[in-house]
Every structure is written in structure tokens, then in C-alpha cells.
Amino acid sequence: MKDQKANASPTTARPSGTKRSGYALTTTEIVAQAAFTLVVVLRLWKGWDVTLRVVMPFLATAIYLIPTFFAFERPHPRRLAVVAVNILLGWTLIGWLTSLAMALKPMETRADPLPPPMA
């Protein structure tokens, strides 16, 4: 049992459905790290209140577009629908939650192939 765990590669230890692309970081991770770094740097700087007025729209936009980021990170078949709901109805809490639910919904897979067409 120990030999199997020692020989297991990181790709086999990852649960199914969480396959990462060839990039080192996902878009969501980059946005989160950039926001955190920005807040830390701005907290250390004296002009916090003035800079906050400049930075907050960018942070708010990044938070607003989280469902879109999730839809494009995953190979979601209806990503354009998620983007449309997020941009058009995301300003309401219900629209934003709907687009988030659409983006995080498990993708459907068919257990059996389609039957042959009728002649």
C-alpha cells in the first residue's frame, strides 16, 4: 500500500473533473492573488483612501465576473449563456447567483452513445 502511494503521480492523485490545463495558475487564482497583493501593497502605502477609489472598480469587476471566470476555466459547453446571464442580470443578486450556479453545474455526460439515425 505504501508503494502505491509513493509511486502515485500528482495527476493521478487529483480527483476526476479537476484536471488543470497546462498553465501554472488558473485565471481565478491569478485574480485572487492580484487582489490580495494589491490590498497588501495599498495598506502599506499612505494614500489608501485615494487609491481605494481607483482600485475598487477593478476589484468589483473581478468579483462581478467570477461566474464568467469559472465558466471559461472549465470546458463548459454553455459558457456563452453563463456570460450573458452574468453580464445582463448579474447586477441583481439572483442573476449573479444563477450565473454562478450555471457555471458550477456539473457537466452532463452520456452513459450510452446516441442510437444510429433512422433510415
N, CA, C and O atoms as a GROMACS GRO file, in nm:
protein
  476
    1MET      N    1   0.082  -0.119   0.000
    1MET     CA    2   0.000   0.000   0.000
    1MET      C    3   0.087   0.126   0.000
    1MET      O    4   0.055   0.223  -0.068
    2LYS      N    5   0.197   0.124   0.077
    2LYS     CA    6   0.286   0.240   0.080
    2LYS      C    7   0.352   0.262  -0.056
    2LYS      O    8   0.373   0.376  -0.096
    3ASP      N    9   0.384   0.152  -0.127
    3ASP     CA   10   0.448   0.165  -0.257
    3ASP      C   11   0.355   0.232  -0.357
    3ASP      O   12   0.400   0.310  -0.441
    4GLN      N   13   0.226   0.203  -0.350
    4GLN     CA   14   0.131   0.264  -0.442
    4GLN      C   15   0.120   0.414  -0.416
    4GLN      O   16   0.113   0.492  -0.511
    5LYS      N   17   0.119   0.456  -0.289
    5LYS     CA   18   0.111   0.598  -0.258
    5LYS      C   19   0.239   0.670  -0.297
    5LYS      O   20   0.234   0.784  -0.342
    6ALA      N   21   0.353   0.605  -0.281
    6ALA     CA   22   0.480   0.668  -0.314
    6ALA      C   23   0.496   0.684  -0.465
    6ALA      O   24   0.557   0.781  -0.510
    7ASN      N   25   0.442   0.591  -0.542
    7ASN     CA   26   0.456   0.596  -0.687
    7ASN      C   27   0.345   0.677  -0.754
    7ASN      O   28   0.351   0.701  -0.875
    8ALA      N   29   0.247   0.720  -0.679
    8ALA     CA   30   0.136   0.792  -0.739
    8ALA      C   31   0.182   0.930  -0.784
    8ALA      O   32   0.245   1.003  -0.707
    9SER      N   33   0.152   0.965  -0.907
    9SER     CA   34   0.190   1.097  -0.957
    9SER      C   35   0.084   1.198  -0.914
    9SER      O   36  -0.027   1.160  -0.879
   10PRO      N   37   0.117   1.327  -0.917
   10PRO     CA   38   0.019   1.429  -0.877
   10PRO      C   39  -0.104   1.431  -0.965
   10PRO      O   40  -0.211   1.470  -0.919
   11THR      N   41  -0.092   1.390  -1.091
   11THR     CA   42  -0.209   1.392  -1.177
   11THR      C   43  -0.306   1.280  -1.142
   11THR      O   44  -0.426   1.297  -1.161
   12THR      N   45  -0.257   1.167  -1.090
   12THR     CA   46  -0.348   1.060  -1.053
   12THR      C   47  -0.410   1.085  -0.917
   12THR      O   48  -0.517   1.031  -0.887
   13ALA      N   49  -0.345   1.167  -0.833
   13ALA     CA   50  -0.399   1.196  -0.701
   13ALA      C   51  -0.512   1.298  -0.708
   13ALA      O   52  -0.588   1.312  -0.613
   14ARG      N   53  -0.522   1.372  -0.819
   14ARG     CA   54  -0.626   1.474  -0.834
   14ARG      C   55  -0.760   1.407  -0.862
   14ARG      O   56  -0.767   1.316  -0.945
   15PRO      N   57  -0.868   1.450  -0.796
   15PRO     CA   58  -0.999   1.391  -0.821
   15PRO      C   59  -1.043   1.417  -0.965
   15PRO      O   60  -0.998   1.512  -1.029
   16SER      N   61  -1.131   1.333  -1.014
   16SER     CA   62  -1.177   1.349  -1.150
   16SER      C   63  -1.256   1.478  -1.164
   16SER      O   64  -1.323   1.521  -1.070
   17GLY      N   65  -1.248   1.538  -1.281
   17GLY     CA   66  -1.319   1.661  -1.306
   17GLY      C   67  -1.242   1.786  -1.266
   17GLY      O   68  -1.289   1.897  -1.289
   18THR      N   69  -1.123   1.770  -1.206
   18THR     CA   70  -1.045   1.886  -1.165
   18THR      C   71  -0.915   1.894  -1.244
   18THR      O   72  -0.815   1.945  -1.194
   19LYS      N   73  -0.915   1.843  -1.365
   19LYS     CA   74  -0.795   1.844  -1.447
   19LYS      C   75  -0.761   1.989  -1.481
   19LYS      O   76  -0.845   2.064  -1.528
   20ARG      N   77  -0.636   2.025  -1.457
   20ARG     CA   78  -0.592   2.160  -1.486
   20ARG      C   79  -0.530   2.165  -1.624
   20ARG      O   80  -0.478   2.065  -1.674
   21SER      N   81  -0.536   2.280  -1.682
   21SER     CA   82  -0.474   2.298  -1.813
   21SER      C   83  -0.323   2.309  -1.794
   21SER      O   84  -0.272   2.291  -1.684
   22GLY      N   85  -0.251   2.337  -1.901
   22GLY     CA   86  -0.107   2.344  -1.895
   22GLY      C   87  -0.055   2.468  -1.825
   22GLY      O   88   0.066   2.479  -1.803
   23TYR      N   89  -0.142   2.561  -1.790
   23TYR     CA   90  -0.099   2.682  -1.722
   23TYR      C   91  -0.066   2.653  -1.577
   23TYR      O   92  -0.121   2.562  -1.516
   24ALA      N   93   0.026   2.733  -1.522
   24ALA     CA   94   0.066   2.714  -1.384
   24ALA      C   95  -0.044   2.757  -1.289
   24ALA      O   96  -0.066   2.693  -1.186
   25LEU      N   97  -0.114   2.866  -1.321
   25LEU     CA   98  -0.221   2.916  -1.236
   25LEU      C   99  -0.347   2.933  -1.320
   25LEU      O  100  -0.340   2.965  -1.438
   26THR      N  101  -0.461   2.913  -1.258
   26THR     CA  102  -0.586   2.937  -1.327
   26THR      C  103  -0.617   3.086  -1.322
   26THR      O  104  -0.556   3.160  -1.245
   27THR      N  105  -0.711   3.130  -1.402
   27THR     CA  106  -0.749   3.271  -1.406
   27THR      C  107  -0.801   3.315  -1.271
   27THR      O  108  -0.769   3.425  -1.226
   28THR      N  109  -0.879   3.233  -1.207
   28THR     CA  110  -0.934   3.268  -1.077
   28THR      C  111  -0.823   3.285  -0.973
   28THR      O  112  -0.829   3.377  -0.891
   29GLU      N  113  -0.724   3.199  -0.977
   29GLU     CA  114  -0.612   3.210  -0.883
   29GLU      C  115  -0.531   3.337  -0.909
   29GLU      O  116  -0.485   3.401  -0.815
   30ILE      N  117  -0.514   3.372  -1.036
   30ILE     CA  118  -0.440   3.494  -1.069
   30ILE      C  119  -0.515   3.617  -1.019
   30ILE      O  120  -0.454   3.708  -0.963
   31VAL      N  121  -0.646   3.622  -1.040
   31VAL     CA  122  -0.725   3.737  -0.995
   31VAL      C  123  -0.721   3.746  -0.843
   31VAL      O  124  -0.706   3.855  -0.788
   32ALA      N  125  -0.735   3.633  -0.775
   32ALA     CA  126  -0.733   3.636  -0.628
   32ALA      C  127  -0.597   3.680  -0.576
   32ALA      O  128  -0.590   3.760  -0.482
   33GLN      N  129  -0.490   3.630  -0.635
   33GLN     CA  130  -0.356   3.670  -0.590
   33GLN      C  131  -0.329   3.817  -0.620
   33GLN      O  132  -0.268   3.887  -0.538
   34ALA      N  133  -0.373   3.865  -0.735
   34ALA     CA  134  -0.353   4.005  -0.769
   34ALA      C  135  -0.430   4.096  -0.674
   34ALA      O  136  -0.378   4.198  -0.631
   35ALA      N  137  -0.554   4.058  -0.642
   35ALA     CA  138  -0.634   4.139  -0.550
   35ALA      C  139  -0.571   4.141  -0.411
   35ALA      O  140  -0.564   4.246  -0.348
   36PHE      N  141  -0.526   4.026  -0.364
   36PHE     CA  142  -0.463   4.020  -0.232
   36PHE      C  143  -0.335   4.103  -0.228
   36PHE      O  144  -0.312   4.179  -0.134
   37THR      N  145  -0.252   4.089  -0.330
   37THR     CA  146  -0.127   4.164  -0.336
   37THR      C  147  -0.154   4.314  -0.341
   37THR      O  148  -0.087   4.393  -0.276
   38LEU      N  149  -0.254   4.351  -0.420
   38LEU     CA  150  -0.288   4.492  -0.431
   38LEU      C  151  -0.335   4.550  -0.299
   38LEU      O  152  -0.296   4.661  -0.262
   39VAL      N  153  -0.417   4.475  -0.228
   39VAL     CA  154  -0.466   4.524  -0.098
   39VAL      C  155  -0.351   4.536   0.001
   39VAL      O  156  -0.345   4.633   0.076
   40VAL      N  157  -0.260   4.439   0.003
   40VAL     CA  158  -0.147   4.445   0.096
   40VAL      C  159  -0.058   4.564   0.065
   40VAL      O  160  -0.016   4.636   0.156
   41VAL      N  161  -0.028   4.586  -0.063
   41VAL     CA  162   0.058   4.698  -0.100
   41VAL      C  163  -0.010   4.831  -0.067
   41VAL      O  164   0.054   4.923  -0.016
   42LEU      N  165  -0.139   4.840  -0.095
   42LEU     CA  166  -0.208   4.966  -0.070
   42LEU      C  167  -0.226   4.994   0.079
   42LEU      O  168  -0.231   5.110   0.120
   43ARG      N  169  -0.236   4.891   0.160
   43ARG     CA  170  -0.246   4.911   0.304
   43ARG      C  171  -0.116   4.970   0.360
   43ARG      O  172  -0.118   5.046   0.457
   44LEU      N  173  -0.005   4.935   0.298
   44LEU     CA  174   0.124   4.986   0.343
   44LEU      C  175   0.151   5.128   0.293
   44LEU      O  176   0.235   5.199   0.347
   45TRP      N  177   0.079   5.167   0.189
   45TRP     CA  178   0.100   5.298   0.131
   45TRP      C  179   0.013   5.401   0.202
   45TRP      O  180  -0.096   5.368   0.249
   46LYS      N  181   0.060   5.524   0.210
   46LYS     CA  182  -0.012   5.628   0.284
   46LYS      C  183  -0.139   5.673   0.213
   46LYS      O  184  -0.234   5.713   0.280
   47GLY      N  185  -0.144   5.669   0.082
   47GLY     CA  186  -0.260   5.719   0.008
   47GLY      C  187  -0.369   5.615  -0.009
   47GLY      O  188  -0.421   5.598  -0.119
   48TRP      N  189  -0.404   5.547   0.097
   48TRP     CA  190  -0.501   5.436   0.092
   48TRP      C  191  -0.637   5.483   0.043
   48TRP      O  192  -0.697   5.416  -0.041
   49ASP      N  193  -0.688   5.594   0.093
   49ASP     CA  194  -0.823   5.636   0.058
   49ASP      C  195  -0.833   5.681  -0.088
   49ASP      O  196  -0.934   5.653  -0.152
   50VAL      N  197  -0.732   5.749  -0.141
   50VAL     CA  198  -0.735   5.793  -0.280
   50VAL      C  199  -0.719   5.673  -0.374
   50VAL      O  200  -0.790   5.663  -0.474
   51THR      N  201  -0.629   5.585  -0.342
   51THR     CA  202  -0.605   5.469  -0.427
   51THR      C  203  -0.724   5.373  -0.424
   51THR      O  204  -0.752   5.305  -0.522
   52LEU      N  205  -0.791   5.369  -0.312
   52LEU     CA  206  -0.907   5.282  -0.300
   52LEU      C  207  -1.014   5.319  -0.402
   52LEU      O  208  -1.082   5.232  -0.456
   53ARG      N  209  -1.028   5.446  -0.429
   53ARG     CA  210  -1.125   5.490  -0.529
   53ARG      C  211  -1.087   5.445  -0.669
   53ARG      O  212  -1.173   5.428  -0.755
   54VAL      N  213  -0.960   5.426  -0.693
   54VAL     CA  214  -0.913   5.382  -0.824
   54VAL      C  215  -0.918   5.230  -0.835
   54VAL      O  216  -0.954   5.177  -0.940
   55VAL      N  217  -0.883   5.161  -0.728
   55VAL     CA  218  -0.870   5.016  -0.732
   55VAL      C  219  -1.004   4.945  -0.714
   55VAL      O  220  -1.025   4.838  -0.773
   56MET      N  221  -1.092   5.000  -0.637
   56MET     CA  222  -1.218   4.932  -0.606
   56MET      C  223  -1.300   4.897  -0.730
   56MET      O  224  -1.358   4.789  -0.733
   57PRO      N  225  -1.308   4.982  -0.833
   57PRO     CA  226  -1.382   4.938  -0.952
   57PRO      C  227  -1.323   4.813  -1.017
   57PRO      O  228  -1.397   4.728  -1.067
   58PHE      N  229  -1.190   4.801  -1.016
   58PHE     CA  230  -1.128   4.682  -1.074
   58PHE      C  231  -1.158   4.558  -0.990
   58PHE      O  232  -1.187   4.452  -1.044
   59LEU      N  233  -1.151   4.572  -0.859
   59LEU     CA  234  -1.183   4.459  -0.772
   59LEU      C  235  -1.330   4.421  -0.782
   59LEU      O  236  -1.364   4.303  -0.785
   60ALA      N  237  -1.417   4.522  -0.788
   60ALA     CA  238  -1.560   4.494  -0.800
   60ALA      C  239  -1.590   4.424  -0.932
   60ALA      O  240  -1.673   4.332  -0.936
   61THR      N  241  -1.524   4.465  -1.039
   61THR     CA  242  -1.544   4.400  -1.169
   61THR      C  243  -1.495   4.256  -1.165
   61THR      O  244  -1.559   4.167  -1.222
   62ALA      N  245  -1.382   4.232  -1.100
   62ALA     CA  246  -1.330   4.096  -1.090
   62ALA      C  247  -1.426   4.007  -1.011
   62ALA      O  248  -1.450   3.892  -1.048
   63ILE      N  249  -1.481   4.060  -0.903
   63ILE     CA  250  -1.578   3.982  -0.824
   63ILE      C  251  -1.706   3.960  -0.903
   63ILE      O  252  -1.763   3.851  -0.900
   64TYR      N  253  -1.749   4.062  -0.974
   64TYR     CA  254  -1.872   4.053  -1.055
   64TYR      C  255  -1.859   3.946  -1.163
   64TYR      O  256  -1.957   3.878  -1.195
   65LEU      N  257  -1.739   3.929  -1.218
   65LEU     CA  258  -1.718   3.834  -1.328
   65LEU      C  259  -1.669   3.697  -1.284
   65LEU      O  260  -1.624   3.618  -1.367
   66ILE      N  261  -1.675   3.666  -1.156
   66ILE     CA  262  -1.632   3.535  -1.108
   66ILE      C  263  -1.705   3.420  -1.178
   66ILE      O  264  -1.638   3.324  -1.216
   67PRO      N  265  -1.837   3.425  -1.198
   67PRO     CA  266  -1.901   3.315  -1.272
   67PRO      C  267  -1.846   3.298  -1.415
   67PRO      O  268  -1.834   3.186  -1.464
   68THR      N  269  -1.813   3.410  -1.479
   68THR     CA  270  -1.756   3.402  -1.613
   68THR      C  271  -1.618   3.337  -1.609
   68THR      O  272  -1.586   3.255  -1.695
   69PHE      N  273  -1.537   3.371  -1.509
   69PHE     CA  274  -1.406   3.308  -1.495
   69PHE      C  275  -1.421   3.158  -1.476
   69PHE      O  276  -1.348   3.080  -1.538
   70PHE      N  277  -1.515   3.117  -1.391
   70PHE     CA  278  -1.536   2.974  -1.367
   70PHE      C  279  -1.581   2.904  -1.494
   70PHE      O  280  -1.537   2.792  -1.522
   71ALA      N  281  -1.669   2.967  -1.571
   71ALA     CA  282  -1.721   2.904  -1.693
   71ALA      C  283  -1.610   2.884  -1.796
   71ALA      O  284  -1.609   2.784  -1.867
   72PHE      N  285  -1.518   2.980  -1.805
   72PHE     CA  286  -1.410   2.966  -1.902
   72PHE      C  287  -1.296   2.879  -1.853
   72PHE      O  288  -1.222   2.824  -1.935
   73GLU      N  289  -1.280   2.864  -1.722
   73GLU     CA  290  -1.176   2.774  -1.669
   73GLU      C  291  -1.212   2.629  -1.696
   73GLU      O  292  -1.126   2.547  -1.728
   74ARG      N  293  -1.339   2.599  -1.682
   74ARG     CA  294  -1.385   2.463  -1.710
   74ARG      C  295  -1.425   2.459  -1.856
   74ARG      O  296  -1.466   2.562  -1.910
   75PRO      N  297  -1.416   2.347  -1.922
   75PRO     CA  298  -1.464   2.341  -2.061
   75PRO      C  299  -1.617   2.334  -2.063
   75PRO      O  300  -1.675   2.235  -2.107
   76HIS      N  301  -1.680   2.440  -2.016
   76HIS     CA  302  -1.825   2.442  -2.001
   76HIS      C  303  -1.892   2.458  -2.137
   76HIS      O  304  -1.858   2.549  -2.212
   77PRO      N  305  -1.987   2.369  -2.171
   77PRO     CA  306  -2.049   2.375  -2.304
   77PRO      C  307  -2.138   2.498  -2.322
   77PRO      O  308  -2.162   2.539  -2.436
   78ARG      N  309  -2.188   2.559  -2.214
   78ARG     CA  310  -2.278   2.674  -2.227
   78ARG      C  311  -2.213   2.799  -2.167
   78ARG      O  312  -2.279   2.877  -2.098
   79ARG      N  313  -2.086   2.817  -2.193
   79ARG     CA  314  -2.016   2.931  -2.132
   79ARG      C  315  -2.068   3.065  -2.182
   79ARG      O  316  -2.066   3.162  -2.107
   80LEU      N  317  -2.114   3.071  -2.306
   80LEU     CA  318  -2.167   3.198  -2.354
   80LEU      C  319  -2.299   3.234  -2.286
   80LEU      O  320  -2.328   3.352  -2.266
   81ALA      N  321  -2.378   3.135  -2.252
   81ALA     CA  322  -2.501   3.160  -2.176
   81ALA      C  323  -2.467   3.210  -2.036
   81ALA      O  324  -2.535   3.299  -1.984
   82VAL      N  325  -2.365   3.154  -1.976
   82VAL     CA  326  -2.322   3.200  -1.844
   82VAL      C  327  -2.276   3.345  -1.851
   82VAL      O  328  -2.309   3.426  -1.764
   83VAL      N  329  -2.199   3.378  -1.955
   83VAL     CA  330  -2.151   3.515  -1.971
   83VAL      C  331  -2.268   3.611  -1.991
   83VAL      O  332  -2.270   3.719  -1.934
   84ALA      N  333  -2.366   3.571  -2.074
   84ALA     CA  334  -2.480   3.658  -2.100
   84ALA      C  335  -2.561   3.683  -1.972
   84ALA      O  336  -2.598   3.797  -1.944
   85VAL      N  337  -2.588   3.578  -1.897
   85VAL     CA  338  -2.664   3.595  -1.772
   85VAL      C  339  -2.583   3.677  -1.672
   85VAL      O  340  -2.639   3.762  -1.602
   86ASN      N  341  -2.454   3.653  -1.666
   86ASN     CA  342  -2.370   3.726  -1.571
   86ASN      C  343  -2.366   3.875  -1.605
   86ASN      O  344  -2.379   3.958  -1.515
   87ILE      N  345  -2.347   3.909  -1.731
   87ILE     CA  346  -2.335   4.050  -1.767
   87ILE      C  347  -2.471   4.120  -1.766
   87ILE      O  348  -2.481   4.232  -1.717
   88LEU      N  349  -2.575   4.055  -1.818
   88LEU     CA  350  -2.704   4.121  -1.829
   88LEU      C  351  -2.784   4.122  -1.698
   88LEU      O  352  -2.851   4.220  -1.668
   89LEU      N  353  -2.777   4.013  -1.622
   89LEU     CA  354  -2.857   4.004  -1.500
   89LEU      C  355  -2.775   3.994  -1.373
   89LEU      O  356  -2.831   3.983  -1.264
   90GLY      N  357  -2.644   3.999  -1.385
   90GLY     CA  358  -2.558   3.983  -1.269
   90GLY      C  359  -2.569   4.097  -1.169
   90GLY      O  360  -2.532   4.080  -1.053
   91TRP      N  361  -2.619   4.212  -1.212
   91TRP     CA  362  -2.632   4.326  -1.120
   91TRP      C  363  -2.736   4.297  -1.013
   91TRP      O  364  -2.735   4.359  -0.907
   92THR      N  365  -2.827   4.202  -1.039
   92THR     CA  366  -2.918   4.158  -0.934
   92THR      C  367  -2.851   4.040  -0.865
   92THR      O  368  -2.776   3.965  -0.927
   93LEU      N  369  -2.877   4.024  -0.741
   93LEU     CA  370  -2.817   3.912  -0.668
   93LEU      C  371  -2.864   3.779  -0.724
   93LEU      O  372  -2.786   3.684  -0.733
   94ILE      N  373  -2.990   3.771  -0.762
   94ILE     CA  374  -3.045   3.646  -0.816
   94ILE      C  375  -2.979   3.613  -0.949
   94ILE      O  376  -2.947   3.497  -0.974
   95GLY      N  377  -2.957   3.712  -1.035
   95GLY     CA  378  -2.890   3.688  -1.163
   95GLY      C  379  -2.747   3.643  -1.144
   95GLY      O  380  -2.700   3.555  -1.216
   96TRP      N  381  -2.676   3.704  -1.048
   96TRP     CA  382  -2.537   3.666  -1.023
   96TRP      C  383  -2.531   3.523  -0.969
   96TRP      O  384  -2.447   3.444  -1.012
   97LEU      N  385  -2.619   3.491  -0.874
   97LEU     CA  386  -2.620   3.355  -0.819
   97LEU      C  387  -2.660   3.252  -0.925
   97LEU      O  388  -2.609   3.141  -0.926
   98THR      N  389  -2.752   3.290  -1.014
   98THR     CA  390  -2.792   3.200  -1.122
   98THR      C  391  -2.675   3.172  -1.215
   98THR      O  392  -2.651   3.057  -1.252
   99SER      N  393  -2.603   3.277  -1.253
   99SER     CA  394  -2.488   3.255  -1.342
   99SER      C  395  -2.378   3.174  -1.272
   99SER      O  396  -2.310   3.094  -1.336
  100LEU      N  397  -2.362   3.196  -1.141
  100LEU     CA  398  -2.263   3.116  -1.067
  100LEU      C  399  -2.306   2.970  -1.062
  100LEU      O  400  -2.223   2.880  -1.079
  101ALA      N  401  -2.434   2.945  -1.039
  101ALA     CA  402  -2.484   2.807  -1.037
  101ALA      C  403  -2.470   2.742  -1.174
  101ALA      O  404  -2.436   2.624  -1.184
  102MET      N  405  -2.497   2.819  -1.280
  102MET     CA  406  -2.481   2.765  -1.416
  102MET      C  407  -2.335   2.730  -1.443
  102MET      O  408  -2.306   2.627  -1.504
  103ALA      N  409  -2.244   2.814  -1.398
  103ALA     CA  410  -2.101   2.790  -1.423
  103ALA      C  411  -2.049   2.672  -1.345
  103ALA      O  412  -1.961   2.599  -1.392
  104LEU      N  413  -2.101   2.650  -1.224
  104LEU     CA  414  -2.052   2.542  -1.138
  104LEU      C  415  -2.130   2.412  -1.153
  104LEU      O  416  -2.094   2.311  -1.093
  105LYS      N  417  -2.235   2.414  -1.233
  105LYS     CA  418  -2.316   2.294  -1.253
  105LYS      C  419  -2.231   2.184  -1.317
  105LYS      O  420  -2.158   2.210  -1.412
  106PRO      N  421  -2.242   2.061  -1.265
  106PRO     CA  422  -2.164   1.952  -1.325
  106PRO      C  423  -2.205   1.931  -1.470
  106PRO      O  424  -2.323   1.938  -1.505
  107MET      N  425  -2.105   1.907  -1.553
  107MET     CA  426  -2.133   1.887  -1.694
  107MET      C  427  -2.192   1.749  -1.717
  107MET      O  428  -2.149   1.651  -1.656
  108GLU      N  429  -2.290   1.743  -1.805
  108GLU     CA  430  -2.360   1.618  -1.831
  108GLU      C  431  -2.277   1.531  -1.925
  108GLU      O  432  -2.220   1.579  -2.023
  109THR      N  433  -2.270   1.404  -1.891
  109THR     CA  434  -2.204   1.308  -1.979
  109THR      C  435  -2.304   1.198  -2.010
  109THR      O  436  -2.382   1.156  -1.924
  110ARG      N  437  -2.300   1.152  -2.131
  110ARG     CA  438  -2.393   1.045  -2.171
  110ARG      C  439  -2.330   0.909  -2.140
  110ARG      O  440  -2.214   0.884  -2.173
  111ALA      N  441  -2.408   0.824  -2.077
  111ALA     CA  442  -2.359   0.690  -2.045
  111ALA      C  443  -2.359   0.601  -2.169
  111ALA      O  444  -2.272   0.517  -2.186
  112ASP      N  445  -2.458   0.621  -2.256
  112ASP     CA  446  -2.468   0.541  -2.377
  112ASP      C  447  -2.460   0.633  -2.499
  112ASP      O  448  -2.510   0.745  -2.494
  113PRO      N  449  -2.400   0.585  -2.606
  113PRO     CA  450  -2.390   0.668  -2.725
  113PRO      C  451  -2.528   0.687  -2.789
  113PRO      O  452  -2.622   0.612  -2.761
  114LEU      N  453  -2.538   0.785  -2.873
  114LEU     CA  454  -2.664   0.810  -2.943
  114LEU      C  455  -2.698   0.692  -3.033
  114LEU      O  456  -2.608   0.630  -3.090
  115PRO      N  457  -2.826   0.659  -3.048
  115PRO     CA  458  -2.864   0.550  -3.138
  115PRO      C  459  -2.839   0.592  -3.283
  115PRO      O  460  -2.838   0.711  -3.314
  116PRO      N  461  -2.820   0.495  -3.372
  116PRO     CA  462  -2.798   0.531  -3.512
  116PRO      C  463  -2.923   0.596  -3.570
  116PRO      O  464  -3.033   0.566  -3.526
  117PRO      N  465  -2.908   0.684  -3.667
  117PRO     CA  466  -3.025   0.752  -3.725
  117PRO      C  467  -3.115   0.654  -3.798
  117PRO      O  468  -3.070   0.552  -3.852
  118MET      N  469  -3.241   0.686  -3.798
  118MET     CA  470  -3.339   0.601  -3.868
  118MET      C  471  -3.326   0.624  -4.017
  118MET      O  472  -3.306   0.736  -4.063
  119ALA      N  473  -3.337   0.514  -4.094
  119ALA     CA  474  -3.322   0.525  -4.239
  119ALA      C  475  -3.452   0.559  -4.306
  119ALA      O  476  -3.457   0.572  -4.428
   0.00000   0.00000   0.00000
